[in-house]
Amino acid sequence: MSALFPMETHAMLEARASFMEVEDQLHALAKTADNGYVRVPENLQLKLQEASQMMWDVAMGFRVPKPEVEVVPNRSIGQLKGVSFDLRRISYGSLDEQGFDLDVVHQKIAWAICNEIIWARNGYRAYQ
């Protein structure tokens, strides 16, 4: 995966690291949620929005045609776009009291990576 998509792989891991840097603060904020809404400080908003944009760019990067790639990884692209939307939504203050939204971000990243590994092992072709 990283051989054909080194920039995307690096950016995805960098975006995840950025999210994880603020995750404890977001968990603390989640405990103060009122009807699923919290006030997110501007510095956290910016960090989340940057990570969101990076994830979106990664998803779009996997769509760029390459001679070695038979089929783009639609499953991974969908997960990464979902992460991007979730991070943006959280940055605006939409966060449940239990912090489940934060767990979902990790789940989607994990599924995206898993699907990319399977896709790469299959020679960048479609898989069932």
Backbone atoms as SQL, in Angstrom:
CREATE TABLE atoms (id INTEGER PRIMARY KEY, chain TEXT, resi INTEGER, resn TEXT, atom TEXT, x REAL, y REAL, z REAL);
INSERT INTO atoms VALUES
  (1, 'A', 1, 'MET', 'N', 0.824, -1.179, 0.000),
  (2, 'A', 1, 'MET', 'CA', 0.000, 0.000, 0.000),
  (3, 'A', 1, 'MET', 'C', 0.870, 1.244, 0.000),
  (4, 'A', 2, 'SER', 'N', 1.853, 1.287, 0.883),
  (5, 'A', 2, 'SER', 'CA', 2.675, 2.494, 0.961),
  (6, 'A', 2, 'SER', 'C', 3.620, 2.623, -0.228),
  (7, 'A', 3, 'ALA', 'N', 3.888, 1.521, -0.928),
  (8, 'A', 3, 'ALA', 'CA', 4.797, 1.593, -2.075),
  (9, 'A', 3, 'ALA', 'C', 4.194, 2.423, -3.212),
  (10, 'A', 4, 'LEU', 'N', 2.916, 2.232, -3.493),
  (11, 'A', 4, 'LEU', 'CA', 2.255, 2.981, -4.564),
  (12, 'A', 4, 'LEU', 'C', 1.617, 4.282, -4.077),
  (13, 'A', 5, 'PHE', 'N', 1.355, 4.359, -2.791),
  (14, 'A', 5, 'PHE', 'CA', 0.660, 5.518, -2.232),
  (15, 'A', 5, 'PHE', 'C', 1.370, 6.029, -0.980),
  (16, 'A', 6, 'PRO', 'N', 2.649, 6.384, -1.092),
  (17, 'A', 6, 'PRO', 'CA', 3.385, 6.797, 0.110),
  (18, 'A', 6, 'PRO', 'C', 2.845, 8.079, 0.737),
  (19, 'A', 7, 'MET', 'N', 2.465, 9.048, -0.077),
  (20, 'A', 7, 'MET', 'CA', 1.958, 10.310, 0.482),
  (21, 'A', 7, 'MET', 'C', 0.622, 10.096, 1.187),
  (22, 'A', 8, 'GLU', 'N', -0.241, 9.291, 0.590),
  (23, 'A', 8, 'GLU', 'CA', -1.541, 9.026, 1.188),
  (24, 'A', 8, 'GLU', 'C', -1.387, 8.252, 2.496),
  (25, 'A', 9, 'THR', 'N', -0.504, 7.255, 2.484),
  (26, 'A', 9, 'THR', 'CA', -0.278, 6.464, 3.694),
  (27, 'A', 9, 'THR', 'C', 0.248, 7.345, 4.815),
  (28, 'A', 10, 'HIS', 'N', 1.223, 8.166, 4.510),
  (29, 'A', 10, 'HIS', 'CA', 1.795, 9.064, 5.517),
  (30, 'A', 10, 'HIS', 'C', 0.742, 10.048, 6.031),
  (31, 'A', 11, 'ALA', 'N', -0.016, 10.641, 5.132),
  (32, 'A', 11, 'ALA', 'CA', -1.026, 11.627, 5.526),
  (33, 'A', 11, 'ALA', 'C', -2.119, 10.999, 6.386),
  (34, 'A', 12, 'MET', 'N', -2.520, 9.769, 6.054),
  (35, 'A', 12, 'MET', 'CA', -3.545, 9.094, 6.837),
  (36, 'A', 12, 'MET', 'C', -3.064, 8.875, 8.269),
  (37, 'A', 13, 'LEU', 'N', -1.833, 8.409, 8.414),
  (38, 'A', 13, 'LEU', 'CA', -1.287, 8.172, 9.748),
  (39, 'A', 13, 'LEU', 'C', -1.052, 9.477, 10.491),
  (40, 'A', 14, 'GLU', 'N', -0.679, 10.514, 9.771),
  (41, 'A', 14, 'GLU', 'CA', -0.488, 11.832, 10.387),
  (42, 'A', 14, 'GLU', 'C', -1.828, 12.396, 10.877),
  (43, 'A', 15, 'ALA', 'N', -2.868, 12.248, 10.088),
  (44, 'A', 15, 'ALA', 'CA', -4.194, 12.721, 10.491),
  (45, 'A', 15, 'ALA', 'C', -4.686, 11.958, 11.715),
  (46, 'A', 16, 'ARG', 'N', -4.445, 10.660, 11.732),
  (47, 'A', 16, 'ARG', 'CA', -4.836, 9.853, 12.896),
  (48, 'A', 16, 'ARG', 'C', -4.080, 10.308, 14.132),
  (49, 'A', 17, 'ALA', 'N', -2.789, 10.573, 13.988),
  (50, 'A', 17, 'ALA', 'CA', -1.983, 11.042, 15.120),
  (51, 'A', 17, 'ALA', 'C', -2.491, 12.393, 15.620),
  (52, 'A', 18, 'SER', 'N', -2.873, 13.274, 14.713),
  (53, 'A', 18, 'SER', 'CA', -3.426, 14.577, 15.106),
  (54, 'A', 18, 'SER', 'C', -4.707, 14.397, 15.911),
  (55, 'A', 19, 'PHE', 'N', -5.563, 13.504, 15.456),
  (56, 'A', 19, 'PHE', 'CA', -6.798, 13.211, 16.182),
  (57, 'A', 19, 'PHE', 'C', -6.478, 12.672, 17.574),
  (58, 'A', 20, 'MET', 'N', -5.537, 11.753, 17.646),
  (59, 'A', 20, 'MET', 'CA', -5.205, 11.140, 18.930),
  (60, 'A', 20, 'MET', 'C', -4.585, 12.140, 19.907),
  (61, 'A', 21, 'GLU', 'N', -3.929, 13.167, 19.396),
  (62, 'A', 21, 'GLU', 'CA', -3.353, 14.203, 20.260),
  (63, 'A', 21, 'GLU', 'C', -4.428, 14.942, 21.050),
  (64, 'A', 22, 'VAL', 'N', -5.608, 15.068, 20.485),
  (65, 'A', 22, 'VAL', 'CA', -6.676, 15.818, 21.154),
  (66, 'A', 22, 'VAL', 'C', -7.785, 14.916, 21.692),
  (67, 'A', 23, 'GLU', 'N', -7.626, 13.629, 21.543),
  (68, 'A', 23, 'GLU', 'CA', -8.690, 12.697, 21.912),
  (69, 'A', 23, 'GLU', 'C', -9.050, 12.759, 23.397),
  (70, 'A', 24, 'ASP', 'N', -8.069, 12.820, 24.280),
  (71, 'A', 24, 'ASP', 'CA', -8.373, 12.896, 25.714),
  (72, 'A', 24, 'ASP', 'C', -9.172, 14.155, 26.042),
  (73, 'A', 25, 'GLN', 'N', -8.813, 15.255, 25.415),
  (74, 'A', 25, 'GLN', 'CA', -9.554, 16.503, 25.631),
  (75, 'A', 25, 'GLN', 'C', -10.987, 16.373, 25.118),
  (76, 'A', 26, 'LEU', 'N', -11.152, 15.677, 24.006),
  (77, 'A', 26, 'LEU', 'CA', -12.490, 15.480, 23.458),
  (78, 'A', 26, 'LEU', 'C', -13.320, 14.568, 24.351),
  (79, 'A', 27, 'HIS', 'N', -12.694, 13.537, 24.931),
  (80, 'A', 27, 'HIS', 'CA', -13.418, 12.669, 25.867),
  (81, 'A', 27, 'HIS', 'C', -13.892, 13.470, 27.073),
  (82, 'A', 28, 'ALA', 'N', -13.044, 14.370, 27.565),
  (83, 'A', 28, 'ALA', 'CA', -13.437, 15.222, 28.690),
  (84, 'A', 28, 'ALA', 'C', -14.602, 16.131, 28.291),
  (85, 'A', 29, 'LEU', 'N', -14.545, 16.682, 27.093),
  (86, 'A', 29, 'LEU', 'CA', -15.641, 17.525, 26.610),
  (87, 'A', 29, 'LEU', 'C', -16.930, 16.729, 26.455),
  (88, 'A', 30, 'ALA', 'N', -16.809, 15.488, 26.007),
  (89, 'A', 30, 'ALA', 'CA', -17.993, 14.654, 25.782),
  (90, 'A', 30, 'ALA', 'C', -18.814, 14.509, 27.059),
  (91, 'A', 31, 'LYS', 'N', -18.147, 14.454, 28.185),
  (92, 'A', 31, 'LYS', 'CA', -18.850, 14.301, 29.467),
  (93, 'A', 31, 'LYS', 'C', -19.697, 15.522, 29.802),
  (94, 'A', 32, 'THR', 'N', -19.438, 16.635, 29.139),
  (95, 'A', 32, 'THR', 'CA', -20.202, 17.866, 29.382),
  (96, 'A', 32, 'THR', 'C', -21.261, 18.099, 28.310),
  (97, 'A', 33, 'ALA', 'N', -21.441, 17.138, 27.426),
  (98, 'A', 33, 'ALA', 'CA', -22.365, 17.320, 26.298),
  (99, 'A', 33, 'ALA', 'C', -23.787, 17.578, 26.773),
  (100, 'A', 34, 'ASP', 'N', -24.440, 18.478, 26.094),
  (101, 'A', 34, 'ASP', 'CA', -25.836, 18.806, 26.352),
  (102, 'A', 34, 'ASP', 'C', -26.610, 18.493, 25.078),
  (103, 'A', 35, 'ASN', 'N', -27.409, 17.432, 25.138),
  (104, 'A', 35, 'ASN', 'CA', -28.142, 16.974, 23.950),
  (105, 'A', 35, 'ASN', 'C', -27.217, 16.713, 22.770),
  (106, 'A', 36, 'GLY', 'N', -26.055, 16.127, 23.047),
  (107, 'A', 36, 'GLY', 'CA', -25.129, 15.762, 21.977),
  (108, 'A', 36, 'GLY', 'C', -24.323, 16.909, 21.419),
  (109, 'A', 37, 'TYR', 'N', -24.260, 17.989, 22.166),
  (110, 'A', 37, 'TYR', 'CA', -23.502, 19.144, 21.685),
  (111, 'A', 37, 'TYR', 'C', -22.555, 19.647, 22.767),
  (112, 'A', 38, 'VAL', 'N', -21.344, 20.016, 22.356),
  (113, 'A', 38, 'VAL', 'CA', -20.353, 20.620, 23.250),
  (114, 'A', 38, 'VAL', 'C', -19.755, 21.840, 22.550),
  (115, 'A', 39, 'ARG', 'N', -19.170, 22.706, 23.342),
  (116, 'A', 39, 'ARG', 'CA', -18.440, 23.838, 22.760),
  (117, 'A', 39, 'ARG', 'C', -16.987, 23.411, 22.618),
  (118, 'A', 40, 'VAL', 'N', -16.528, 23.292, 21.399),
  (119, 'A', 40, 'VAL', 'CA', -15.162, 22.852, 21.122),
  (120, 'A', 40, 'VAL', 'C', -14.266, 24.087, 21.020),
  (121, 'A', 41, 'PRO', 'N', -13.214, 24.144, 21.840),
  (122, 'A', 41, 'PRO', 'CA', -12.292, 25.283, 21.755),
  (123, 'A', 41, 'PRO', 'C', -11.695, 25.407, 20.348),
  (124, 'A', 42, 'GLU', 'N', -11.380, 26.633, 19.976),
  (125, 'A', 42, 'GLU', 'CA', -10.919, 26.909, 18.615),
  (126, 'A', 42, 'GLU', 'C', -9.678, 26.106, 18.238),
  (127, 'A', 43, 'ASN', 'N', -8.744, 25.943, 19.176),
  (128, 'A', 43, 'ASN', 'CA', -7.528, 25.191, 18.842),
  (129, 'A', 43, 'ASN', 'C', -7.846, 23.732, 18.509),
  (130, 'A', 44, 'LEU', 'N', -8.823, 23.146, 19.207),
  (131, 'A', 44, 'LEU', 'CA', -9.222, 21.771, 18.894),
  (132, 'A', 44, 'LEU', 'C', -9.996, 21.727, 17.578),
  (133, 'A', 45, 'GLN', 'N', -10.829, 22.734, 17.355),
  (134, 'A', 45, 'GLN', 'CA', -11.562, 22.796, 16.088),
  (135, 'A', 45, 'GLN', 'C', -10.597, 22.780, 14.907),
  (136, 'A', 46, 'LEU', 'N', -9.588, 23.619, 14.990),
  (137, 'A', 46, 'LEU', 'CA', -8.619, 23.706, 13.893),
  (138, 'A', 46, 'LEU', 'C', -7.893, 22.387, 13.684),
  (139, 'A', 47, 'LYS', 'N', -7.479, 21.757, 14.775),
  (140, 'A', 47, 'LYS', 'CA', -6.765, 20.475, 14.684),
  (141, 'A', 47, 'LYS', 'C', -7.658, 19.421, 14.021),
  (142, 'A', 48, 'LEU', 'N', -8.916, 19.356, 14.451),
  (143, 'A', 48, 'LEU', 'CA', -9.845, 18.383, 13.886),
  (144, 'A', 48, 'LEU', 'C', -10.151, 18.674, 12.421),
  (145, 'A', 49, 'GLN', 'N', -10.301, 19.938, 12.082),
  (146, 'A', 49, 'GLN', 'CA', -10.597, 20.289, 10.697),
  (147, 'A', 49, 'GLN', 'C', -9.405, 20.016, 9.780),
  (148, 'A', 50, 'GLU', 'N', -8.203, 20.219, 10.289),
  (149, 'A', 50, 'GLU', 'CA', -7.007, 19.872, 9.501),
  (150, 'A', 50, 'GLU', 'C', -6.941, 18.363, 9.274),
  (151, 'A', 51, 'ALA', 'N', -7.207, 17.591, 10.335),
  (152, 'A', 51, 'ALA', 'CA', -7.201, 16.130, 10.200),
  (153, 'A', 51, 'ALA', 'C', -8.303, 15.681, 9.245),
  (154, 'A', 52, 'SER', 'N', -9.458, 16.329, 9.326),
  (155, 'A', 52, 'SER', 'CA', -10.563, 16.021, 8.425),
  (156, 'A', 52, 'SER', 'C', -10.158, 16.247, 6.973),
  (157, 'A', 53, 'GLN', 'N', -9.533, 17.370, 6.714),
  (158, 'A', 53, 'GLN', 'CA', -9.111, 17.683, 5.344),
  (159, 'A', 53, 'GLN', 'C', -8.051, 16.700, 4.858),
  (160, 'A', 54, 'MET', 'N', -7.140, 16.322, 5.748),
  (161, 'A', 54, 'MET', 'CA', -6.117, 15.339, 5.360),
  (162, 'A', 54, 'MET', 'C', -6.761, 14.014, 4.981),
  (163, 'A', 55, 'MET', 'N', -7.747, 13.562, 5.775),
  (164, 'A', 55, 'MET', 'CA', -8.421, 12.299, 5.471),
  (165, 'A', 55, 'MET', 'C', -9.163, 12.392, 4.138),
  (166, 'A', 56, 'TRP', 'N', -9.786, 13.532, 3.889),
  (167, 'A', 56, 'TRP', 'CA', -10.480, 13.716, 2.608),
  (168, 'A', 56, 'TRP', 'C', -9.482, 13.648, 1.455),
  (169, 'A', 57, 'ASP', 'N', -8.350, 14.333, 1.624),
  (170, 'A', 57, 'ASP', 'CA', -7.323, 14.333, 0.581),
  (171, 'A', 57, 'ASP', 'C', -6.770, 12.930, 0.339),
  (172, 'A', 58, 'VAL', 'N', -6.628, 12.154, 1.408),
  (173, 'A', 58, 'VAL', 'CA', -6.169, 10.767, 1.268),
  (174, 'A', 58, 'VAL', 'C', -7.191, 9.978, 0.453),
  (175, 'A', 59, 'ALA', 'N', -8.464, 10.115, 0.806),
  (176, 'A', 59, 'ALA', 'CA', -9.513, 9.396, 0.072),
  (177, 'A', 59, 'ALA', 'C', -9.475, 9.752, -1.409),
  (178, 'A', 60, 'MET', 'N', -9.325, 11.025, -1.715),
  (179, 'A', 60, 'MET', 'CA', -9.276, 11.455, -3.113),
  (180, 'A', 60, 'MET', 'C', -7.979, 10.998, -3.783),
  (181, 'A', 61, 'GLY', 'N', -6.895, 10.904, -3.020),
  (182, 'A', 61, 'GLY', 'CA', -5.620, 10.433, -3.561),
  (183, 'A', 61, 'GLY', 'C', -5.688, 8.992, -4.040),
  (184, 'A', 62, 'PHE', 'N', -6.486, 8.178, -3.343),
  (185, 'A', 62, 'PHE', 'CA', -6.640, 6.784, -3.754),
  (186, 'A', 62, 'PHE', 'C', -7.458, 6.658, -5.037),
  (187, 'A', 63, 'ARG', 'N', -8.119, 7.714, -5.443),
  (188, 'A', 63, 'ARG', 'CA', -8.918, 7.688, -6.670),
  (189, 'A', 63, 'ARG', 'C', -8.099, 8.049, -7.907),
  (190, 'A', 64, 'VAL', 'N', -6.893, 8.562, -7.700),
  (191, 'A', 64, 'VAL', 'CA', -6.052, 8.987, -8.824),
  (192, 'A', 64, 'VAL', 'C', -5.593, 7.751, -9.603),
  (193, 'A', 65, 'PRO', 'N', -5.845, 7.704, -10.907),
  (194, 'A', 65, 'PRO', 'CA', -5.454, 6.543, -11.708),
  (195, 'A', 65, 'PRO', 'C', -3.936, 6.324, -11.708),
  (196, 'A', 66, 'LYS', 'N', -3.556, 5.067, -11.571),
  (197, 'A', 66, 'LYS', 'CA', -2.151, 4.665, -11.672),
  (198, 'A', 66, 'LYS', 'C', -2.108, 3.396, -12.505),
  (199, 'A', 67, 'PRO', 'N', -1.059, 3.222, -13.305),
  (200, 'A', 67, 'PRO', 'CA', -0.999, 2.046, -14.182),
  (201, 'A', 67, 'PRO', 'C', -1.066, 0.721, -13.427),
  (202, 'A', 68, 'GLU', 'N', -0.530, 0.689, -12.215),
  (203, 'A', 68, 'GLU', 'CA', -0.485, -0.555, -11.444),
  (204, 'A', 68, 'GLU', 'C', -1.812, -0.882, -10.769),
  (205, 'A', 69, 'VAL', 'N', -2.739, 0.060, -10.788),
  (206, 'A', 69, 'VAL', 'CA', -3.992, -0.092, -10.050),
  (207, 'A', 69, 'VAL', 'C', -5.125, -0.420, -11.011),
  (208, 'A', 70, 'GLU', 'N', -5.687, -1.609, -10.817),
  (209, 'A', 70, 'GLU', 'CA', -6.795, -2.038, -11.669),
  (210, 'A', 70, 'GLU', 'C', -8.106, -1.385, -11.235),
  (211, 'A', 71, 'VAL', 'N', -8.353, -1.362, -9.932),
  (212, 'A', 71, 'VAL', 'CA', -9.596, -0.831, -9.376),
  (213, 'A', 71, 'VAL', 'C', -9.269, -0.050, -8.109),
  (214, 'A', 72, 'VAL', 'N', -9.878, 1.121, -7.948),
  (215, 'A', 72, 'VAL', 'CA', -9.634, 1.913, -6.735),
  (216, 'A', 72, 'VAL', 'C', -10.275, 1.220, -5.531),
  (217, 'A', 73, 'PRO', 'N', -9.746, 1.473, -4.330),
  (218, 'A', 73, 'PRO', 'CA', -10.268, 0.810, -3.124),
  (219, 'A', 73, 'PRO', 'C', -11.515, 1.524, -2.588),
  (220, 'A', 74, 'ASN', 'N', -12.651, 1.262, -3.211),
  (221, 'A', 74, 'ASN', 'CA', -13.875, 1.979, -2.853),
  (222, 'A', 74, 'ASN', 'C', -14.262, 1.826, -1.388),
  (223, 'A', 75, 'ARG', 'N', -14.043, 0.654, -0.819),
  (224, 'A', 75, 'ARG', 'CA', -14.384, 0.458, 0.594),
  (225, 'A', 75, 'ARG', 'C', -13.560, 1.383, 1.476),
  (226, 'A', 76, 'SER', 'N', -12.275, 1.438, 1.224),
  (227, 'A', 76, 'SER', 'CA', -11.396, 2.312, 2.010),
  (228, 'A', 76, 'SER', 'C', -11.739, 3.778, 1.788),
  (229, 'A', 77, 'ILE', 'N', -11.989, 4.129, 0.549),
  (230, 'A', 77, 'ILE', 'CA', -12.344, 5.513, 0.238),
  (231, 'A', 77, 'ILE', 'C', -13.597, 5.916, 1.017),
  (232, 'A', 78, 'GLY', 'N', -14.572, 5.039, 1.055),
  (233, 'A', 78, 'GLY', 'CA', -15.795, 5.320, 1.809),
  (234, 'A', 78, 'GLY', 'C', -15.531, 5.505, 3.294),
  (235, 'A', 79, 'GLN', 'N', -14.692, 4.635, 3.858),
  (236, 'A', 79, 'GLN', 'CA', -14.363, 4.760, 5.283),
  (237, 'A', 79, 'GLN', 'C', -13.630, 6.071, 5.557),
  (238, 'A', 80, 'LEU', 'N', -12.674, 6.414, 4.710),
  (239, 'A', 80, 'LEU', 'CA', -11.896, 7.640, 4.909),
  (240, 'A', 80, 'LEU', 'C', -12.760, 8.887, 4.756),
  (241, 'A', 81, 'LYS', 'N', -13.680, 8.865, 3.804),
  (242, 'A', 81, 'LYS', 'CA', -14.605, 9.989, 3.672),
  (243, 'A', 81, 'LYS', 'C', -15.480, 10.093, 4.917),
  (244, 'A', 82, 'GLY', 'N', -15.876, 8.942, 5.450),
  (245, 'A', 82, 'GLY', 'CA', -16.657, 8.931, 6.687),
  (246, 'A', 82, 'GLY', 'C', -15.880, 9.518, 7.850),
  (247, 'A', 83, 'VAL', 'N', -14.603, 9.176, 7.952),
  (248, 'A', 83, 'VAL', 'CA', -13.750, 9.746, 9.001),
  (249, 'A', 83, 'VAL', 'C', -13.674, 11.258, 8.831),
  (250, 'A', 84, 'SER', 'N', -13.495, 11.699, 7.607),
  (251, 'A', 84, 'SER', 'CA', -13.419, 13.130, 7.340),
  (252, 'A', 84, 'SER', 'C', -14.691, 13.838, 7.806),
  (253, 'A', 85, 'PHE', 'N', -15.843, 13.288, 7.444),
  (254, 'A', 85, 'PHE', 'CA', -17.116, 13.884, 7.865),
  (255, 'A', 85, 'PHE', 'C', -17.248, 13.878, 9.389),
  (256, 'A', 86, 'ASP', 'N', -16.888, 12.750, 10.019),
  (257, 'A', 86, 'ASP', 'CA', -16.999, 12.646, 11.479),
  (258, 'A', 86, 'ASP', 'C', -16.115, 13.667, 12.181),
  (259, 'A', 87, 'LEU', 'N', -14.879, 13.803, 11.731),
  (260, 'A', 87, 'LEU', 'CA', -13.971, 14.767, 12.357),
  (261, 'A', 87, 'LEU', 'C', -14.499, 16.192, 12.197),
  (262, 'A', 88, 'ARG', 'N', -15.025, 16.511, 11.041),
  (263, 'A', 88, 'ARG', 'CA', -15.582, 17.844, 10.797),
  (264, 'A', 88, 'ARG', 'C', -16.792, 18.077, 11.709),
  (265, 'A', 89, 'ARG', 'N', -17.666, 17.081, 11.795),
  (266, 'A', 89, 'ARG', 'CA', -18.867, 17.193, 12.632),
  (267, 'A', 89, 'ARG', 'C', -18.489, 17.386, 14.099),
  (268, 'A', 90, 'ILE', 'N', -17.519, 16.610, 14.572),
  (269, 'A', 90, 'ILE', 'CA', -17.051, 16.742, 15.951),
  (270, 'A', 90, 'ILE', 'C', -16.459, 18.131, 16.173),
  (271, 'A', 91, 'SER', 'N', -15.738, 18.638, 15.192),
  (272, 'A', 91, 'SER', 'CA', -15.130, 19.968, 15.338),
  (273, 'A', 91, 'SER', 'C', -16.191, 21.049, 15.532),
  (274, 'A', 92, 'TYR', 'N', -17.394, 20.823, 15.010),
  (275, 'A', 92, 'TYR', 'CA', -18.491, 21.781, 15.171),
  (276, 'A', 92, 'TYR', 'C', -19.238, 21.593, 16.488),
  (277, 'A', 93, 'GLY', 'N', -18.854, 20.559, 17.259),
  (278, 'A', 93, 'GLY', 'CA', -19.437, 20.376, 18.586),
  (279, 'A', 93, 'GLY', 'C', -20.417, 19.241, 18.718),
  (280, 'A', 94, 'SER', 'N', -20.648, 18.480, 17.662),
  (281, 'A', 94, 'SER', 'CA', -21.559, 17.343, 17.735),
  (282, 'A', 94, 'SER', 'C', -20.808, 16.147, 18.316),
  (283, 'A', 95, 'LEU', 'N', -21.118, 15.843, 19.578),
  (284, 'A', 95, 'LEU', 'CA', -20.370, 14.797, 20.285),
  (285, 'A', 95, 'LEU', 'C', -21.260, 14.184, 21.353),
  (286, 'A', 96, 'ASP', 'N', -21.407, 12.869, 21.324),
  (287, 'A', 96, 'ASP', 'CA', -22.264, 12.223, 22.312),
  (288, 'A', 96, 'ASP', 'C', -21.572, 12.141, 23.676),
  (289, 'A', 97, 'GLU', 'N', -22.377, 11.991, 24.718),
  (290, 'A', 97, 'GLU', 'CA', -21.885, 12.016, 26.093),
  (291, 'A', 97, 'GLU', 'C', -20.908, 10.887, 26.410),
  (292, 'A', 98, 'GLN', 'N', -21.048, 9.768, 25.746),
  (293, 'A', 98, 'GLN', 'CA', -20.203, 8.605, 26.023),
  (294, 'A', 98, 'GLN', 'C', -18.901, 8.613, 25.231),
  (295, 'A', 99, 'GLY', 'N', -18.776, 9.514, 24.293),
  (296, 'A', 99, 'GLY', 'CA', -17.579, 9.555, 23.459),
  (297, 'A', 99, 'GLY', 'C', -17.571, 8.491, 22.376),
  (298, 'A', 100, 'PHE', 'N', -18.742, 7.902, 22.107),
  (299, 'A', 100, 'PHE', 'CA', -18.829, 6.861, 21.085),
  (300, 'A', 100, 'PHE', 'C', -18.391, 7.380, 19.723),
  (301, 'A', 101, 'ASP', 'N', -18.691, 8.650, 19.447),
  (302, 'A', 101, 'ASP', 'CA', -18.284, 9.244, 18.168),
  (303, 'A', 101, 'ASP', 'C', -16.776, 9.140, 17.960),
  (304, 'A', 102, 'LEU', 'N', -16.040, 9.258, 19.045),
  (305, 'A', 102, 'LEU', 'CA', -14.578, 9.178, 18.964),
  (306, 'A', 102, 'LEU', 'C', -14.136, 7.749, 18.661),
  (307, 'A', 103, 'ASP', 'N', -14.829, 6.784, 19.254),
  (308, 'A', 103, 'ASP', 'CA', -14.518, 5.379, 18.983),
  (309, 'A', 103, 'ASP', 'C', -14.785, 5.029, 17.522),
  (310, 'A', 104, 'VAL', 'N', -15.851, 5.589, 16.978),
  (311, 'A', 104, 'VAL', 'CA', -16.215, 5.315, 15.583),
  (312, 'A', 104, 'VAL', 'C', -15.129, 5.804, 14.630),
  (313, 'A', 105, 'VAL', 'N', -14.500, 6.932, 14.958),
  (314, 'A', 105, 'VAL', 'CA', -13.400, 7.434, 14.124),
  (315, 'A', 105, 'VAL', 'C', -12.302, 6.376, 14.040),
  (316, 'A', 106, 'HIS', 'N', -11.925, 5.810, 15.187),
  (317, 'A', 106, 'HIS', 'CA', -10.890, 4.766, 15.193),
  (318, 'A', 106, 'HIS', 'C', -11.332, 3.536, 14.401),
  (319, 'A', 107, 'GLN', 'N', -12.586, 3.145, 14.566),
  (320, 'A', 107, 'GLN', 'CA', -13.087, 1.972, 13.850),
  (321, 'A', 107, 'GLN', 'C', -13.012, 2.167, 12.338),
  (322, 'A', 108, 'LYS', 'N', -13.419, 3.330, 11.881),
  (323, 'A', 108, 'LYS', 'CA', -13.406, 3.588, 10.435),
  (324, 'A', 108, 'LYS', 'C', -11.982, 3.633, 9.888),
  (325, 'A', 109, 'ILE', 'N', -11.066, 4.210, 10.652),
  (326, 'A', 109, 'ILE', 'CA', -9.663, 4.223, 10.214),
  (327, 'A', 109, 'ILE', 'C', -9.135, 2.797, 10.140),
  (328, 'A', 110, 'ALA', 'N', -9.449, 1.995, 11.150),
  (329, 'A', 110, 'ALA', 'CA', -8.985, 0.600, 11.169),
  (330, 'A', 110, 'ALA', 'C', -9.543, -0.172, 9.975),
  (331, 'A', 111, 'TRP', 'N', -10.827, 0.009, 9.676),
  (332, 'A', 111, 'TRP', 'CA', -11.421, -0.672, 8.530),
  (333, 'A', 111, 'TRP', 'C', -10.800, -0.201, 7.222),
  (334, 'A', 112, 'ALA', 'N', -10.534, 1.083, 7.123),
  (335, 'A', 112, 'ALA', 'CA', -9.904, 1.610, 5.906),
  (336, 'A', 112, 'ALA', 'C', -8.538, 0.973, 5.695),
  (337, 'A', 113, 'ILE', 'N', -7.741, 0.918, 6.754),
  (338, 'A', 113, 'ILE', 'CA', -6.405, 0.322, 6.652),
  (339, 'A', 113, 'ILE', 'C', -6.504, -1.158, 6.315),
  (340, 'A', 114, 'CYS', 'N', -7.399, -1.870, 6.987),
  (341, 'A', 114, 'CYS', 'CA', -7.578, -3.305, 6.722),
  (342, 'A', 114, 'CYS', 'C', -7.965, -3.537, 5.259),
  (343, 'A', 115, 'ASN', 'N', -8.921, -2.765, 4.772),
  (344, 'A', 115, 'ASN', 'CA', -9.345, -2.911, 3.376),
  (345, 'A', 115, 'ASN', 'C', -8.226, -2.572, 2.402),
  (346, 'A', 116, 'GLU', 'N', -7.412, -1.580, 2.740),
  (347, 'A', 116, 'GLU', 'CA', -6.286, -1.222, 1.871),
  (348, 'A', 116, 'GLU', 'C', -5.241, -2.335, 1.825),
  (349, 'A', 117, 'ILE', 'N', -5.006, -2.973, 2.945),
  (350, 'A', 117, 'ILE', 'CA', -4.044, -4.080, 2.979),
  (351, 'A', 117, 'ILE', 'C', -4.539, -5.224, 2.095),
  (352, 'A', 118, 'ILE', 'N', -5.804, -5.572, 2.234),
  (353, 'A', 118, 'ILE', 'CA', -6.378, -6.644, 1.407),
  (354, 'A', 118, 'ILE', 'C', -6.297, -6.262, -0.069),
  (355, 'A', 119, 'TRP', 'N', -6.644, -5.029, -0.380),
  (356, 'A', 119, 'TRP', 'CA', -6.595, -4.526, -1.759),
  (357, 'A', 119, 'TRP', 'C', -5.177, -4.616, -2.317),
  (358, 'A', 120, 'ALA', 'N', -4.187, -4.189, -1.538),
  (359, 'A', 120, 'ALA', 'CA', -2.790, -4.242, -1.993),
  (360, 'A', 120, 'ALA', 'C', -2.333, -5.686, -2.178),
  (361, 'A', 121, 'ARG', 'N', -2.698, -6.556, -1.253),
  (362, 'A', 121, 'ARG', 'CA', -2.306, -7.975, -1.367),
  (363, 'A', 121, 'ARG', 'C', -2.934, -8.640, -2.584),
  (364, 'A', 122, 'ASN', 'N', -4.069, -8.128, -3.012),
  (365, 'A', 122, 'ASN', 'CA', -4.734, -8.654, -4.210),
  (366, 'A', 122, 'ASN', 'C', -4.237, -7.987, -5.478),
  (367, 'A', 123, 'GLY', 'N', -3.120, -7.314, -5.392),
  (368, 'A', 123, 'GLY', 'CA', -2.538, -6.698, -6.581),
  (369, 'A', 123, 'GLY', 'C', -3.276, -5.462, -7.046),
  (370, 'A', 124, 'TYR', 'N', -3.919, -4.757, -6.119),
  (371, 'A', 124, 'TYR', 'CA', -4.663, -3.526, -6.423),
  (372, 'A', 124, 'TYR', 'C', -5.811, -3.793, -7.396),
  (373, 'A', 125, 'ARG', 'N', -6.412, -4.959, -7.219),
  (374, 'A', 125, 'ARG', 'CA', -7.582, -5.334, -8.007),
  (375, 'A', 125, 'ARG', 'C', -8.781, -5.401, -7.071),
  (376, 'A', 126, 'ALA', 'N', -9.945, -5.524, -7.659),
  (377, 'A', 126, 'ALA', 'CA', -11.167, -5.663, -6.869),
  (378, 'A', 126, 'ALA', 'C', -11.103, -6.961, -6.073),
  (379, 'A', 127, 'TYR', 'N', -11.764, -6.980, -4.957),
  (380, 'A', 127, 'TYR', 'CA', -11.844, -8.194, -4.147),
  (381, 'A', 127, 'TYR', 'C', -13.254, -8.324, -3.600),
  (382, 'A', 128, 'GLN', 'N', -13.590, -9.536, -3.246),
  (383, 'A', 128, 'GLN', 'CA', -14.942, -9.811, -2.729),
  (384, 'A', 128, 'GLN', 'C', -14.983, -9.734, -1.234);
